[in-house]
Amino acid sequence: MIGHVGMVLNSKKIDGSCPLYIQNLKHKNPSMLHFEVWRSKPITVHKNYLGGNWFAEEMPENLIDPTGYLEQLDL
C-alpha cells in the first residue's frame, strides 16, 4: 500500500489563482490520493501551499519528484 484516498483539497481556498484542474474540483468531490516524497520535513505552512498542493513555478528544494521511484515498482 502506498497511501489512502482522502480529502486533500480545502475547497474554501480554491480560487481563480489555482491551476484550472484544481478549480474544476471546487464543486465536485475533491477526494484523491495525494502522494508526495520529501527529503526532509515537509512544508505545510507557506503561501504557495494549498492543502496538499504546491502552487509555484519551482518545487520546494526538499520535495522530490516520485516518478522515478514509482516507475521502478514491479506491479
HUPE-V306898 format. One record per helix or strand. SS is the DSSP state (2 for helix, 1 for strand). FROM is the first residue (numbers start at 1). TO is the last residue. If there is no record, write none. Layout:
ss={SS,SS}
from={FROM,FROM}
to={TO,TO}
This chain:
ss={1,2,2,1,1,1,1,1,2}
from={6,11,20,31,37,49,53,63,67}
to={7,13,23,32,38,50,54,64,71}
